């Protein structure tokens, strides 16, 4: 099946980058957001300016709409480039509009995103034969830098992608790689979800800099905010994550290796195996500013939909996560949000009651 028409859900950093990039590549792009105010700057400019490697281009998506039915009709691919906290609502809104053969592509899936989306579609009684896949992280390192203006610092390389059910992975990765050539097949959605580099590094960075962030966050989050001590905390999160990966029988790739393969740090940092060096030698992230407050997706999303499902999956396979659990507790207290119950639990991923020995089969075959 050739992909010609793409519905992009979300008009934030990743959604605008995808809508502009894919429009310039010749795809018919429908950009959807239910917020008219979010779409207004794009309407006013008549499109999206995309800046990459010092070159500015102007893209005009075929449709910019708050009408979900209009966006989805006839699209071969529905790309969700929205915060993980929006996945459930988007999946529910999509349910009556899906048609046989459509692909739902979570860009990215964060941790457990495809499982969550598939569970919501199943609970909603979707009859259409659709397939779901996800990447481990966003295809673009990018930020909105003005009204309808997005700057792409780098495209993510060696980007792992998997489908749920996993039996569709090779087929869907073949389709996705025509759009994003740097996409490669992962074993399953546990491999992609547990490679969530944002969840590994952002919560520790946010909590370690909580005072500075509450005062406005006027500093570079990565190059200034990740100190040696915070890097050690990130390393501890990574050790616990790797133990879960091993218990799942997946290839254990550490944070530094994933970061390097994504094109985000230097070969020297990779050779040193240093989290601190890897983050400080990340040219694409070097100038990215800190959030101006603690109620930000670096906690909202990367704790609730990153660390929480990691800890939940760890519990399922018998792995201990004391550092991850501590970060969840601290973030919950700081923001007065119970991330452990409001985040992505085993139940919301459709995994409640699943036995460890049955997990591999479920990931490959899907829900009954």
N, C-alpha and C positions, 0 to 999 in steps of 0.2 A: 504494500500500500504506500503510495507516494504521499508525503505530507506537503500540502500547499497552503492550507489555511490553518492558522494558529491563533487560538484565543489565549491571551496573556492575562492572568488574574493578578491584580495588584499593581498599583501605579507608584510604588515607592522606588527605592534605589534599584533593586534587581529587576522589577517589572518594567521600569522605564528604560533601563539598559537593554533588556531583552526586546522590548517593543521597537526601540530605535534600531538596534543591530539587525534584527530579523527583517524589518521593513526595508532596510538598505540592501539586504541580501536578496530581496525579491519575493519574500513570502507575503501572503495576504494576512495581515495582522489585525486582530480585533483586541484592543486594550480595554479591559473591564475593571472598574472599581465602583462599588455601590455608593461611594462618596462623590457627589457632584463637585464639591469644593476641591477635592483632590485632583479631579480632571480639569477644572477650570483653567489653570495656567497653561495646560497643553492645548486646550481649545483656543485660548487667547493668542498663543504663538503659532497655532496651526500645525503643531507637531512637537518634536523633541530634538533638542540639540544634544549630540553625543560627542564628547571630546576624548580622544585616545591617542597616546604617543604624540601629543602636541598638535594633532590635527582635529579640526572641528568639522562635523558634518551635520546636516539637518535631515531628519527623517519624518515622514508623514504616514503614520499608521492608517490603514484603510478605514478603521472605525474606532472611535473613542466613545465609550458608552457606559451608563450605569444600569443597562438592561441586560441581565444575565442570559435570557433566552436569545436575544439578538447576537450576543457575543459567541455563544456556543453553537448555534445552528450551522450545520455543515462543516464545522471545524474538525479536522482529523486529529489535532492535538490540542489538549487543554493544559496549558502550563500554569501551575500555581506558583507564583513568585511572591509569596506573602508570608508574613510572620506565622510561625507554627501555631500560635494561639488562635489564628483565624482559620486554620484548616477545617476544623469541625463544622463551623458555620458555613464555610464555602461548600464543603461536601454536601451538607444538607440542602443548600440552595441549588446545587447542581443536580440533585437526584431526579427531579421531574424532567430535566432537559437533555439527559444523556441519550445517545443513540448507539446502536451496535457498531463495534469497530473502533470507537474513539479511544484514544490513549490519554490518561491523566498522568501528567508528568510533574512531580513535586521537585521544584528547583529552588532550594534543596528540600530534602525530606527531614532534616534535623535528626532526631533520634526517635525511631518508631513511627515516622510520619505516614508511610505507605500502609502500615498495619492499622493505624488509626483511621485513615481515610477509607480503607476497605471495610473496616468494622462499621463505620458510619453509613456507608453505602448499603451494606448488607442489612443493617437495622432499618434503613429507610425503604427497604423492599425494592431496590433497583432491579429492573428486569433486563435492561440493556446489557449486552456482552461487552464490557469495557475492561481495559487492562490498566494497571497502575504501576508506575515506576518512579524511582527517586535517585537523585545524586547525593553524594556525601556532603557537599557544600555548594554554594552558589557558583554558577558558571563564570561570574564576573566579580572581580574585586572593584567595587565602585561606590560612588556617593553622589547624591543629588547636590549640586553646588549652586543652584539658582533655580528660578521658576522654569520648569520644563527643560532643565539642563542637567545632564548626568555626565560625570567624568569616570571613565574606566581606567583604573590604574594598571590592571593586568587581567588577563583571562586565565582562569584556573587550569592548570595542566594535569595530566594523568588523573582525571576526575572519575572516580569510581561510581558506577551506576548499577542498580539492581531492580528487578521487578518483584512485585508480590501478586500472585504466586511466582516463585522463582523459576518455574518451568518456562516462563515467558522471557526470562532475562536476555538470552542471546538474541532473540528476535527483536526485542525492543531496543536493546543497546545498538543493534545494527541500524535501526531507524534513527535513534537519537544521534548516533555518530555522524550521520549525514548533515545534521544541523550543527553539532558541536564535535569536531573531529578529535578533540582531546579526551572524549569520554571512553572509558574502558569498563569491561564487565567485572562486577564483583561477585563473590560467592552467593550472597543473599543480602536481604535488607538489614540483617544484623551487622554485617560487615560495613555497609555504608553508614548505618545509624551510629555505630560505635566508633566511627572515624570523625565524629562531630568536633572539629577543632575549636569551634567557638565555645562549645560547652566546656571543653577542657581548660581553656585559658581565660575566658571573659569573667566568670563569677569570681575567681580568685583575684583578678585585676580590679574588679569593681569593689569587692569587700576590702581589699588592701588599701584602696584609695578612697574609701567612703567619705572621709572628712573633706578631702579636696574636692570631690565631686559635689557634695552638698553645698560647697561654697561657689559653685558655678562650673567647675571642671575645665578651667582654662589651661589645659596642658595636653601634650600629645600622649594619648592613652598607652600606646605600645612602647615608644622609644623613651618616654620619661616615666610612665606609670608602672612598668614591669621592672621592678628592682630585683636584685639577687634573691631576696627572701621570698618575694611573690613568685618568682620563677621556681623556687624550691617547692612551693605549695602547688603550682601547676604540675610539677614533676610527680608529686604525690598522687594527685588526681589521675595522672596518666598511668601510674603503676597499678592503681585499683582498676582502671578501665582495661588495662592489658590482661589482668587476671581473669576478668569476665570474658574477654576475647578468647583466651586460651581454653577456658572451660566450655566455650561454644565450639571448639575445634577449628577455629579460624586462624589465619596467619597473623601473628602478632606484629603489627607495625607501630612503633612508638611515635609520639607526637612529632619529634624532630624530623623523622623520616617522612611522615605524612605531609608536614609543612614544606619540606624540601621538594617532594614530588609534585606538590601543588604549584610550585614555582614561586614560593613565598620567602625563601631564604637562600643563603649562600652555601656553596659546597663546603666551605671551610667550617661553617657552623654544623653542617651535617656530620662532617668527619669528627668534630669535637663531641658531638652528641649532647650539646649543651642547650637546654631550653632557653636560658637567658640569652645566649649568643644568637640562637635561631630567631628569636623575636626581635632582638636589637639589630640584626642584620637582615631584616625584612624590609626591603626597599618599598614595596607596594603599600605597606602599612605605616611607614615611617612618619608621615605627616598627618595621619588621621587623629582628629581631636577627640578628647574624652567626652562622654555624655555630660550634659549639664545638670543631671539629676539622677537619683537612684531608681526612679520608676522608669526604667529604660529596658529595651529588649535584651540588653546584655545580662540582665537579671530575670526579667519577666519571661523571656523566651529560653535563655540558655540555662536557667535553673529549672523552671517548670517543665520545659519541653526538651531539656538536654540532660541535666544531672538527675532529675527525678526518674525518667525512664531508664537511665543507666543503672541507678540504684535498684529499681524494680526488676530489671532483667538480671542484675547480679543476685538478687534474692531468689529468683526463679532457678538459677543454675548453681546456687550455693556459694557465691562469692561474697566476701565481706567488703564493705565500702565505708569505713569510719570517717575518712576525710571528706568524701563526697557528701555523706550524711551531715557532717558538721557544717559544710558550706550551705546546704539546703536549709538547715535550721537557722543559721545566722542571717541568710538572705530573707527568710520568712519573718524574722523578728524586725529586721531593718525596714522592710517595706510593709509590714503588717498584712502579709498575704500568706496563707497557708499553702505554699507551693506543693507540699507533699500530697495533699488531698486534691488540690485544684489543678495540679499539673497532669502530665500524661502517665497515668497508672497502668498496671497490667490490664485492668478491666477495660479501660478506654482503648487500649491497643488490641482488645479481643483475645488476650492471653490469660485471663483469669481462669484458674483451674487446669491450665495446660500442664502436663507433666514434662519434666526436663527431657525424658527419653523420646517424647513425641514431638518436640519442638522442631527438629530438623525436617521431619516429614511435613509438618504444617507450613513451614516457610517455603517449601518447594511446591506443595500441592494446593495450598490456600485453605480458607475456611470451608467447612462442609456446607 
